[in-house]
Amino acid sequence: MLRNFSLRFRGQGACVVENVDLDVAAGEILCIVGESGCGKSVTAMALMGLLPSDTARIPDGSMTFDGRTFDLTTEGIPSDMRGSDMAMIFQEPMTSLNPAFRIGDQIAESVERHKGCSRADARARALEMLRRVGLPSPEQRLDQYPHQLSGGQRQRVMIAMALANDPRLLIADEPTTALDVTIQAQILELIRDLQRDTGMGTIMITHDLGVVAEVADTVAVMYGGQIVETGPVAEVFENPQHPYTIGLMASVPRLTGPRARLTTIPGTVPTTDAMAEGCRFRTRCAFAAPLCATRPAPTRLTGGHAVACHFAPLEQHLAVAG
């Protein structure tokens, strides 16, 4: 559970992430979706304590995990929780794996560090995890280097490494980026099956609404470092209420029906120094009004659905405007 989380980089006038609340339960997959540059990945990196302290600062925010609450402005997540209680899968496994070490040694190192077991036991655990993630010929792969594996195989290794210490929270940052569609489907199915088997909570970061529809239980839509809409994935997809969410849904290509020009959202995500006050989407929003210069509080709708828009629910606003 993340509350009121904000993140600022040195030399920038505005927070790159502002007052973000997120909830993910055990056995649940939460997808954070939004355009590139909206703050998804830096939020995950900050939660894992992977941002440099001399340039990144957390002015506000707390996280409750496994009954413990951490003040992120002062203490952050203890280092012994990273890789054990919380683990992360990164976008590009070739740059995340050390090219100078064998696959088995890299997984075993994490197990030794957190479990305090012998090298032989850690290596046995590494082999077990490679089998578990369905890597072909795991005994052979154990002694290979990252460059000897394909992209999909390297991503399976990253998943094995992340799950080797049975974390209770997994953060997957666009785990299917740069993979072909067949391998993407296999990796998503693997993560979903492992998550279901272990009961861990999972935060998956993506800009692909197809991925969200396939794996998510709940979804959080992020724009300009702010969460603009959250809720059960079926509810948000069937009844999007924030103009940005509606724009994202409308921009997805359709495989059936008449051919039409693809819908786009006018403008681009502003830089941090150019962020608008209040609702950061208002410079691109068809419903923008002077009221939007103040940030809207989340409006609670039905079934856990919430939207940060002054005009939600939109049906009522459109009826009045009409």
Secondary structure, 3 states (H helix, E strand, C coil): CEEEEEEEECCCCCCCEEEEEECCCCCCEEEEECCCCCCHHHHHHHHCCCCCCCCEEEEEEEEEECCEEEECCCCCCCHHHECCCEEEECCCHHHHCCCCCCHHHHHHHHHHHHHCCCHHHHHHHHHHHHHHCCCCCHHHHCCCCHHHCCHHHHHHHHHHHHHCCCCCEEEEECCCCCCCHHHHHHHHHHHHHHHHHHCCEEEEEECCHHHHHHHCCEEEEEECCEEEEEEEHHHHHHCCCCHHHHHHHHCCCCCCCCCCCCCCCCCCCCCHHHCCCCCCCHHHCCCCCHHHHCCCCCEECCCCCEECCCCCCHHHHHHHHC
